[in-house]
């Protein structure tokens, strides 16, 4: 006589699509042949096309453009303010050895603010993808884009060399604008949601494999 099936209250583990993407990322790092890598990337693109995703994973050329536009919009009002010079002087008013305390604190503030907007708020859920195994790709790109916007606009509008500042004073002025530009670049990137287009990481990988893959939206 067969025994009745045993019933258990244990629920099977619940998984989200982000867990599948994480496993695919790990798998892509372990495969050795180009064909296997392309197959993993093809599977990832199929999943990216599944409707109902509510988080941002891909980073495309459109995201870069949105970051530049957001950074410029937020930095423009500050470029005409002489208060930027006063704040930059304050950043260089206290040193511990060769390190300017307030300037270093401002750079840390910009980094934490950008990371918080990307990964710790409910504006959009952004999946963290790492470069070199420890640098968040979207954070590094947002900070780089916003810094280029701040430095470029300061130079273009003649605010970088006014009153013959030292190189450190010029950098301090840029960081004042950088704070606003970083906020604008990050919001410009994530507020519209995930952009259409092919992931830059996939494009770079395809170039390295000597192959091309048609762009695919979400």
N, C-alpha and C positions, 0 to 999 in steps of 0.2 A: 504494500500500500504506500502510495507516494505521500510524502510529508507536505503539509500546506506551506505555501510560500510565506516566508517571514516578512513581516512588515516593519519598516523602520521610519522614524520621524526625521531622519537626517535628510536635508535638502541637498540636491546636487549643487555644485559650485556654480555661481553666476558669473558670467563673463560679459564684458562689453567689447565693442568693436576696437576700442583703443588697445585692449589686451592682444587682439589679433595683430594689429599693426606693430606692437612691441615685439611679438614673436617673429614677425616677418623681418623687422630690422635686425634682430639677433641672427636670424637665419641667413640674411644677406651678408652678414659679416663672416659667416662660417663657410659659405660655399666657395669653391675654388675656381670653377670654370665660368666663362662669360655667359654661356648658354643657361646655366643654372641661375646666375644672377639676374639675367633678363627675365627669366620665368618668374622669379620672386617679384621683380618690379612690375611685371604684367599683372600678377595677382594683386599687388598693392593698388594698382590703378583701377582694377575691377572693383575693389572694395571702396575706393574713393568715389566711385560712381554710384554707390548704393545710396538711395534717398534717405533722408531722416537724420543725417549727421548734424550734430549741433555743436561741434567743436572745430577748431582750426588746426590743420596739420601741415598742409602744403605751404611752401614759400615760393612765390612766383615773381616774375618781373613786374607784374602789376602791383604786387605788395610793395616792391621797392619804390615804384612811382608814387603810390599812395603815401608812403612814408616821407618822401621828399616833399610832396605837396603839404601834408600836415605839418611838417617841421617848418616850412617857410611861412605858412599862415600864422602859426603861433609865435614865431620869432619876429615877424615884421613890426609889431607895435613897440617892441623893446629897442629896436635898432635906432630909433630917433631920440631915445631918452638918454640924457647925460648922467642919469643915475647909474647907468651901467658902469661908468668910470669910477664912481664913488664906491660901488659894491666891489669892484675889482681891487681897488686900493685897500678896502677892508679885508679882503681875502689874503692880502700880503702883509697884514699888520702884525702878525704873530708867527714866530718860527720856533720849532724845536730842532735845533741843529740846522740842517739844510732844508727841512721839511716845513712848508707853509701849512699850518694847522687848519685854518678856515678854508683854504683852497682845497686841501685834501678831503675835508669833510663835505664840501660841496660836490666834489666828484663822486664820493661815496653815496651822497644823497641822490644824485642823478641816476646812478646805477641801481640803487634800491627802489627808487620810484619807478623806473622803467620795468624792472623785474616784477614789482608788485602789480603794475597794471597788466602785464602780460600773463602772469601765472597765479596771482593770488586774489584777483577780483572776479566778480561775476559778470563783468561786461561781456566777455566771450571766454569760452573754455579753450585754451590753447595748449596743444600737446607739446611738451618739451622734447626737442631733438638736439642731440649734442654733437659738437664738432671736436675732433680729437679726443672724444670720450669724456670730456668734462666741461666744455664751454657751450652754454645754451645758444644755439644758432640764431634764433630770432632775437634774443637779447643783444648778442654781439652785433648783429646787422642793424638793429634799430639804433643802438648807441653810435655806431659808425656813421650811419646816414645822417643822424641829427647833428653830430659833430661837424661833418662836412658842410651841412647846411649853415650852421652857426659861423664857422670859419669863413666860408665862401661869401655869405651875406655881409659879414663885418668888413671883409676886404673890399667887396664890390661897392659898398656904400661909404667907404672911406673912414670907417670908425675904428679900424684896427691900428692905424698909424698916427692918429690925432694926438698931439701933444708929445710926440717923440717918446713913446713908452719903451721900456725894455722888453726883451723877448718873453720873460716871465709875466710881465704886466699884460702883454698882448694875449698870452694864453689864459690869464685870469679873466680878461674881458670876454674871451670866447666862451668860457665856462658859464658865464652869466647867461648868455644867449642860449647856450647848450641846454640848460635846464628847461627852458620853454620849448626849444626845438625837439627835445627828447619826448616831452609830453605830447606835442603835436604829432610827431612821427609815429609814436606808438598808437595813439588813438586813430590816426589816419590809416594805420595798417589793420587794426583789429575790428574797428567799428563796423565796416561794411561786411564783415564775415569773411569766409574763405573765398579767395579770388579764383576766378576761372583761369585755366591755363595749366601748363605742365610744371611740376615741381622742379625747382632749380637743381636740387640734389640728383634727381633722376636724369636731367639733361646733362649734367656734368659726368655722371656715371656712364651714360650712353656714349658721350664723346670719348671717354677713356676706353670703352669697349670697341670703339670704331664702328658704332651702329647708330641709327637714328630711330626715334620712336615718335609717332604722331602725337600731337598735343591732345590732351583729353581733359575736359572739364570735370567738375565734381558731379 
